[in-house]
Amino acid sequence: MSGLRSRLKDILRPSRPSSPHADTSTPLDVNSNSPRPLSSKPISKTEDFDFLELAPGTDPIVDIVAIHGLQGHREKTWMVDDGTMWLRHFLPTDLCNARVLTYGYDADTHSPECVSTQTMRRHADGFAKALSRKREDPRASADASSVNSLTH
């Protein structure tokens, strides 16, 4: 058994990064059944659910809502390796009268820990209810009468 553990440690040992942006600073716990990195903070999927406002817009007349696909993430889906997110960094420049939002939901279908058991219909219902609440929020622009969605 210790031979197998030793071989697994060799296989899972971090090697040189394949790209200059790769992060190998957080070692994996090879003594666990979980692929989580060793860290003091547990990983939470639910903190990235619901809406995130990326740009408030100047006197917004439209809400643009970006919705990721299965296995996606409300921010990482729209981001490149250097951290640039075109929805946050470029779109508001071209559409200054648009409030830009992204919506996160449990789209995990492959996790070894816990996968979403919701159907697409339930995801859609959850999104529709959350969008309705978001647009009723008194901090939302009263002039933003239109909603455009961008899906991936």
Contact map, one row per residue, 1 for C-alpha under 8 A:
11111000000000000000000000000000000000000000000000000000000000000000000000000000000000000000000000000000000000000000000000000000000000000000000000000000
11111100000000000000000000000000000000000000000000000000000000000000000000000000000000000000000000000000000000000000000000000000000000000000000000000000
11111110000000000000000000000000000000000000000000000000000000000000000000000000000000000000000000000000000000000000000000000000000000000000000000000000
11111111000000000000000000000000000000000000000000000000000000000000000000000000000000000000000000000000000000000000000000000000000000000000000000000000
11111111100000000000000000000000000000000000000000000000000000000000000000000000000000000000000000000000000000000000000000000000000000000000000000000000
01111111110000000000000000000000000000000000000000000000000000000000000000000000000000000000000000000000000000000000000000000000000000000000000000000000
00111111111000000000000000000000000000000000000000000000000000000000000000000000000000000000000000000000000000000000000000000000000000000000000000000000
00011111111100000000000000000100000000000000000000000000000000000000000000000000000000000000000000000000000000000000000000000000000000000000000000000000
00001111111110000000000000000100000000000000000000000000000000000000000000000000000000000000000000000000000000000000000000000000000000000000000000000000
00000111111110000000000000000000000000000000000000000000000000000000000000000000000000000000000000000000000000000000000000000000000000000000000000000000
00000011111110000000000000000000000000000000000000000000000000000000000000000000000000000000000000000000000000000000000000000000000000000000000000000000
00000001111111000000000000010100000000000000000000000000000000000000000000000000000000000000000000000000000000000000000000000000000000000000000000000000
00000000111111100000000000000000000000000000000000000000000000000000000000000000000000000000000000000000000000000000000000000000000000000000000000000000
00000000000111110000000100100000000000000000000000000000000000000000000000000000000000000000000000000000000000000000000000000000000000000000000000000000
00000000000011111000000000000000000000000000000000000000000000000000000000000000000000000000000000000000000000000000000000000000000000000000000000000000
00000000000001111100000000000000000000000000000000000000000000000000000000000000000000000000000000000000000000000000000000000000000000000000000000000000
00000000000000111111111100000000000000000000000000000000000000000000000000000000000000000000000000000000000000000000000000000000000000000000000000000000
00000000000000011111010000000000000000000000000000000000000000000000000000000000000000000000000000000000000000000000000000000000000000000000000000000000
00000000000000001111110000000000000000000000000000000000000000000000000000000000000000000000000000000000000000000000000000000000000000000000000000000000
00000000000000001111110000000000000000000000000000000000000000000000000000000000000000000000000000000000000000000000000000000000000000000000000000000000
00000000000000001011111000000000000000000000000000000000000000000000000000000000110000000000000000000000000000000000000000000000000000000000000000000000
00000000000000001111111100000000000000000000000000000000000000000000000000000000000000000000000000000000000000000000000000000000000000000000000000000000
00000000000000001000111111000000000000000000000000000000000000000000000000000000000000000000000000000000000000000000000000000000000000000000000000000000
00000000000001001000011111100000000000000000000000000000000000000000000000000000000000000000000000000000000000000000000000000000000000000000000000000000
00000000000000000000001111100000000000000000000000000000000000000000000000000000000000000000000000000000000000000000000000000000000000000000000000000000
00000000000000000000001111110000000011100000000000000000000000000000000000000000000000000000000000000000000000000000000000000000000000000000000000000000
00000000000001000000000111111000000011000000000000000000000000000000000000000000000000000000000000000000000000000000000000000000000000000000000000000000
00000000000100000000000001111100001111000000000000000000000000000000000000000000000000000000000000000000000000000000000000000000000000000000000000000000
00000000000000000000000000111111011111000000000000000000000000000000000000000000000000000000000000000000000000000000000000000000000000000000000000000000
00000001100100000000000000011111101000000000000000000000000000000000000000000000000000000000000000000000000000000000000000000000000000000000000000000000
00000000000000000000000000001111100000000000000000000000000000000000000000000000000000000000000000000000000000000000000000000000000000000000000000000000
00000000000000000000000000001111111000000000000000000000000000000000000000000000000000000000000000000000000000000000000000000000000000000000000000000000
00000000000000000000000000000111111000000000000000000000000000000000000000000000000000000000000000000000000000000000000000000000000000000000000000000000
00000000000000000000000000001001111100000000000000000000000000000000000000000000000000000000000000000000000000011000000000000000000000000000000000000000
00000000000000000000000000011101111110000000000000000000000000000000000000000000000000000000000000000000000000000000000000000000000000000000000000000000
00000000000000000000000000011000011111000010000000000000000000000000000000000000000000000000000000000000000000000000000000000000000000000000000000000000
00000000000000000000000001111000001111100000000000000000000000000000000000000000000000000000000000000000000000000000000000000000000000000000000000000000
00000000000000000000000001111000000111110000000000000000000000000000000000000000000000000000000000000000000000000000000000000000000000000000000000000000
00000000000000000000000001000000000011111100000000000000000000000000000000000000000000000000000000000000000000000000000000000000000000000000000000000000
00000000000000000000000000000000000001111100000000000000000000000000000000000000000000000000000000000000000000000000000000000000000000000000000000000000
00000000000000000000000000000000000000111110000000000000000000000000000000000000000000000000000000000000000000000000000000000000000000000000000000000000
00000000000000000000000000000000000000111111000000000000000000000000000000000000000000000000000000000000000000000000000000000000000000000000000000000000
00000000000000000000000000000000000100001111100000000000000000000000000000000000000000000000000000000000000000000000000000000000000000000000000000000000
00000000000000000000000000000000000000000111111000000000000000000000000000000000000000000000000000000000000000000000000000000000000000000000000000000000
00000000000000000000000000000000000000000011111110000000000000000000000000000000000000000000000000000000010000000000000000000000000000000000000000000000
00000000000000000000000000000000000000000001111110000000000000000000000000000000000000000000000000000000010000000000000000000000000000000000000000000000
00000000000000000000000000000000000000000001111110000000000000000000000000000000000000000000000000000000000000000000000000000000000000000000000000000000
00000000000000000000000000000000000000000000111111000000000000000000000011000000000000000000000000000001100000000000000000000000000000000000000000000000
00000000000000000000000000000000000000000000111111100000000000000000000001000000000000000000000000000011110000000000000000000000000000000000000000000000
00000000000000000000000000000000000000000000000111110000000000000000000000000000000000000000000000000011100000000000000000000000010000000000000000000000
00000000000000000000000000000000000000000000000011111000000000000000000000000000000000000000000000001111000000000000000000000000010000000000000000000000
00000000000000000000000000000000000000000000000001111100000000000000000001000000000000000000000000001110000000000000000000000000000000000000000000000000
00000000000000000000000000000000000000000000000000111111000000000000000000000000000000000000000000111100000000000000000000000000000000000000000000000000
00000000000000000000000000000000000000000000000000011111000000000000000000000000000000110000000000111100000000000000000000000000000000000000000000000000
00000000000000000000000000000000000000000000000000001111100000000000000000000000000000010001000001111000000000000000000000000000000000000000000000000000
00000000000000000000000000000000000000000000000000001111110100000000000000000000000000000000000001110000000000000000000000000000000000000000000000000000
00000000000000000000000000000000000000000000000000000011111100000000000000000000000000000001001111110000000000000000000000000000000000000000000000000000
00000000000000000000000000000000000000000000000000000001111100000000000000000000000000000000000111100000000000000000000000000000000000000000000000000000
00000000000000000000000000000000000000000000000000000000111110000000000000000000000000000000000011000000000000000000000000000000000000000000101000000000
00000000000000000000000000000000000000000000000000000001111111100000000000000000000000000000000111100000000000000000000000000000000000000000101100000000
00000000000000000000000000000000000000000000000000000000001111100000000000000000000000000000000011100000000000000000000000000000000000000000101111000000
00000000000000000000000000000000000000000000000000000000000111110000000000000000000000000000000011100000000000000000000000000000000000000000001111110000
00000000000000000000000000000000000000000000000000000000000111111000000000000000000000000000000001111000000000000000000000000000000000000000000111110000
00000000000000000000000000000000000000000000000000000000000001111100000000000000000000000000000001111000000000000000000000000000000000000000000000111100
00000000000000000000000000000000000000000000000000000000000000111110000000000000000000000000000000011110000000000000000000000000000000000000000000111100
00000000000000000000000000000000000000000000000000000000000000011111000001000000000000000000000000011110000000000000000000000000000000000000000000001111
00000000000000000000000000000000000000000000000000000000000000001111100001000000000000000000000000000111000000000000000000000000000000000000000000001111
00000000000000000000000000000000000000000000000000000000000000000111110111001000000000000000000000000011000000000000000000000000000000000000000000000011
00000000000000000000000000000000000000000000000000000000000000000011111110000000000000000000000000000000001000000000000000000000000000000000000000000011
00000000000000000000000000000000000000000000000000000000000000000001111100000000000000000000000000000000001110000000000000000000000000000000000000000000
00000000000000000000000000000000000000000000000000000000000000000000111110000000000000000000000000000000001111000000000000000000000000000000000000000000
00000000000000000000000000000000000000000000000000000000000000000001111111011000000000000000000000000000001100000000000000000000000000000000000000000000
00000000000000000000000000000000000000000000000100000000000000000001101111111000000000000000000000000001101000000000000000000000000000000000000000000000
00000000000000000000000000000000000000000000000110010000000000000111000111111100000000000000000000000111100000000000000000000000000000000000000000000000
00000000000000000000000000000000000000000000000000000000000000000000000011111110000010000000000000000100000000000000000000000000000000000000000000000000
00000000000000000000000000000000000000000000000000000000000000000000000111111111000000000000000000000000000000000000000000000000000000000000000000000000
00000000000000000000000000000000000000000000000000000000000000000001000111111110000000000000000000000000000000000000000000000000000000000000000000000001
00000000000000000000000000000000000000000000000000000000000000000000000001111111000011100000000000000000000000000000000000000000000000000000000000000000
00000000000000000000000000000000000000000000000000000000000000000000000000111111101111000000000000000000000000000000000000000000000000000000000000000000
00000000000000000000000000000000000000000000000000000000000000000000000000010111111110000000000000000000000000000000000000000000000000000000000000000000
00000000000000000000100000000000000000000000000000000000000000000000000000000011111100000000000000000000000000000000000000000000000000000000000000000000
00000000000000000000100000000000000000000000000000000000000000000000000000000001111100000000000000000000000000000000000000000000000000000000000000000000
00000000000000000000000000000000000000000000000000000000000000000000000000000011111110000000000000000000000000000000000000000000000000000000000000000000
00000000000000000000000000000000000000000000000000000000000000000000000000000011111111001000000000000000000000000000000000000000000000000000000000000000
00000000000000000000000000000000000000000000000000000000000000000000000000100111001111111100000000000000000000000000000000000000000000000000000000000000
00000000000000000000000000000000000000000000000000000000000000000000000000000110000111111110000000000000000000000000000000000000000000000000000000000000
00000000000000000000000000000000000000000000000000000100000000000000000000000100000011111111000000010000000000000000000000000000000000000000000000000000
00000000000000000000000000000000000000000000000000000110000000000000000000000000000011111111000000010000000000000000000000000000000000000000000000000000
00000000000000000000000000000000000000000000000000000000000000000000000000000000000111111111100000000000000000000000000000000000000000000000000000000000
00000000000000000000000000000000000000000000000000000000000000000000000000000000000011111111110000000000000000000000000000000000000000000000000000000000
00000000000000000000000000000000000000000000000000000000000000000000000000000000000001111111111000000000000000000000000000000000000000000000000000000000
00000000000000000000000000000000000000000000000000000010100000000000000000000000000000111111111111010000000000000000000000000000000000000000000000000000
00000000000000000000000000000000000000000000000000000000000000000000000000000000000000001111111100000000000000000000000000000000000000000000000000000000
00000000000000000000000000000000000000000000000000000000000000000000000000000000000000000111111100000000000000000000000000000000000000000000000000000000
00000000000000000000000000000000000000000000000000000000100000000000000000000000000000000011111111000000000000000000000000000000000000000000000000000000
00000000000000000000000000000000000000000000000000000000110100000000000000000000000000000001111111000000000000000000000000000000000000000000000000000000
00000000000000000000000000000000000000000000000000000000111111000000000000000000000000000001001111100000000000000000000000000000000000000000000000000000
00000000000000000000000000000000000000000000000000000011111111110000000000000000000000000001001111110000000000000000000000000000000000000000000000000000
00000000000000000000000000000000000000000000000000001111110111110000000000000000000000000000000011111000000000000000000000000000000000000000000000000000
00000000000000000000000000000000000000000000000000001111100000111100000000000000000000110001000001111100000000000000000000000000000000000000000000000000
00000000000000000000000000000000000000000000000000111110000000111100000000000000000000000000000000111110000000000000000000000000000000000000000000000000
00000000000000000000000000000000000000000000000000111100000000001110000001100000000000000000000000011111000000000000000000000000000000000000000000000000
00000000000000000000000000000000000000000000000011110000000000001111000001000000000000000000000000001111100000000000000000000010000000000000000000000000
00000000000000000000000000000000000000000000000111100000000000000011000011000000000000000000000000000111110000000000000000000000000000000000000000000000
00000000000000000000000000000000000000000000000111000000000000000000000011000000000000000000000000000011111000000000000000100000000000000000000000000000
00000000000000000000000000000000000000000000110010000000000000000000000000000000000000000000000000000001111100000001000000000000000000000000000000000000
00000000000000000000000000000000000000000000000000000000000000000000111110000000000000000000000000000000111110000011000000000000000000000000000000000000
00000000000000000000000000000000000000000000000000000000000000000000011100000000000000000000000000000000011111100111000000000000000000000000000000000000
00000000000000000000000000000000000000000000000000000000000000000000011000000000000000000000000000000000001111100011000000000000000000000000000000000000
00000000000000000000000000000000000000000000000000000000000000000000001000000000000000000000000000000000000111110010000000000000000000000000000000000000
00000000000000000000000000000000000000000000000000000000000000000000000000000000000000000000000000000000000111111110000000000000000000000000000000000000
00000000000000000000000000000000010000000000000000000000000000000000000000000000000000000000000000000000000001111110000000000000000000000000000000000000
00000000000000000000000000000000010000000000000000000000000000000000000000000000000000000000000000000000000000111110000000000000000000000000000000000000
00000000000000000000000000000000000000000000000000000000000000000000000000000000000000000000000000000000000100111111000000000000000000000000000000000000
00000000000000000000000000000000000000000000000000000000000000000000000000000000000000000000000000000000001111111111100000000000000000000000000000000000
00000000000000000000000000000000000000000000000000000000000000000000000000000000000000000000000000000000011110000111110000000000000000000000000000000000
00000000000000000000000000000000000000000000000000000000000000000000000000000000000000000000000000000000000000000011111000000000000000000000000000000000
00000000000000000000000000000000000000000000000000000000000000000000000000000000000000000000000000000000000000000001111111100000000000000000000000000000
00000000000000000000000000000000000000000000000000000000000000000000000000000000000000000000000000000000000000000000111111100000000000000000000000000000
00000000000000000000000000000000000000000000000000000000000000000000000000000000000000000000000000000000000000000000011111110000000000000000000000000000
00000000000000000000000000000000000000000000000000000000000000000000000000000000000000000000000000000000000000000000011111111000000000000000000000000000
00000000000000000000000000000000000000000000000000000000000000000000000000000000000000000000000000000000000000000000011111111100000000000000000000000000
00000000000000000000000000000000000000000000000000000000000000000000000000000000000000000000000000000000100000000000011111111110000000000000000000000000
00000000000000000000000000000000000000000000000000000000000000000000000000000000000000000000000000000000000000000000000111111111000000000000000000000000
00000000000000000000000000000000000000000000000000000000000000000000000000000000000000000000000000000000000000000000000011111111100000000000000000000000
00000000000000000000000000000000000000000000000000000000000000000000000000000000000000000000000000000000000000000000000001111111110000000000000000000000
00000000000000000000000000000000000000000000000000000000000000000000000000000000000000000000000000000010000000000000000000111111111000000000000000000000
00000000000000000000000000000000000000000000000000000000000000000000000000000000000000000000000000000000000000000000000000011111111100000000000000000000
00000000000000000000000000000000000000000000000000000000000000000000000000000000000000000000000000000000000000000000000000001111111110000000000000000000
00000000000000000000000000000000000000000000000001100000000000000000000000000000000000000000000000000000000000000000000000000111111111000000000000000000
00000000000000000000000000000000000000000000000000000000000000000000000000000000000000000000000000000000000000000000000000000011111111100000000000000000
00000000000000000000000000000000000000000000000000000000000000000000000000000000000000000000000000000000000000000000000000000001111111110000000000000000
00000000000000000000000000000000000000000000000000000000000000000000000000000000000000000000000000000000000000000000000000000000111111111000000000000000
00000000000000000000000000000000000000000000000000000000000000000000000000000000000000000000000000000000000000000000000000000000011111111001000000000000
00000000000000000000000000000000000000000000000000000000000000000000000000000000000000000000000000000000000000000000000000000000001111111001000000000000
00000000000000000000000000000000000000000000000000000000000000000000000000000000000000000000000000000000000000000000000000000000000111111101000000000000
00000000000000000000000000000000000000000000000000000000000000000000000000000000000000000000000000000000000000000000000000000000000011111111000000000000
00000000000000000000000000000000000000000000000000000000000000000000000000000000000000000000000000000000000000000000000000000000000000011111100000000000
00000000000000000000000000000000000000000000000000000000000000000000000000000000000000000000000000000000000000000000000000000000000000001111100000000000
00000000000000000000000000000000000000000000000000000000000000000000000000000000000000000000000000000000000000000000000000000000000001111111110000000000
00000000000000000000000000000000000000000000000000000000001110000000000000000000000000000000000000000000000000000000000000000000000000000111111100000000
00000000000000000000000000000000000000000000000000000000000000000000000000000000000000000000000000000000000000000000000000000000000000000001111110000000
00000000000000000000000000000000000000000000000000000000001111000000000000000000000000000000000000000000000000000000000000000000000000000000111110000000
00000000000000000000000000000000000000000000000000000000000111100000000000000000000000000000000000000000000000000000000000000000000000000000111111100000
00000000000000000000000000000000000000000000000000000000000011100000000000000000000000000000000000000000000000000000000000000000000000000000011111100000
00000000000000000000000000000000000000000000000000000000000011100000000000000000000000000000000000000000000000000000000000000000000000000000000111110000
00000000000000000000000000000000000000000000000000000000000001111000000000000000000000000000000000000000000000000000000000000000000000000000000111111000
00000000000000000000000000000000000000000000000000000000000001111000000000000000000000000000000000000000000000000000000000000000000000000000000001111100
00000000000000000000000000000000000000000000000000000000000000011110000000000000000000000000000000000000000000000000000000000000000000000000000000111110
00000000000000000000000000000000000000000000000000000000000000011110000000000000000000000000000000000000000000000000000000000000000000000000000000011111
00000000000000000000000000000000000000000000000000000000000000000111100000000000000000000000000000000000000000000000000000000000000000000000000000001111
00000000000000000000000000000000000000000000000000000000000000000111100000001000000000000000000000000000000000000000000000000000000000000000000000000111
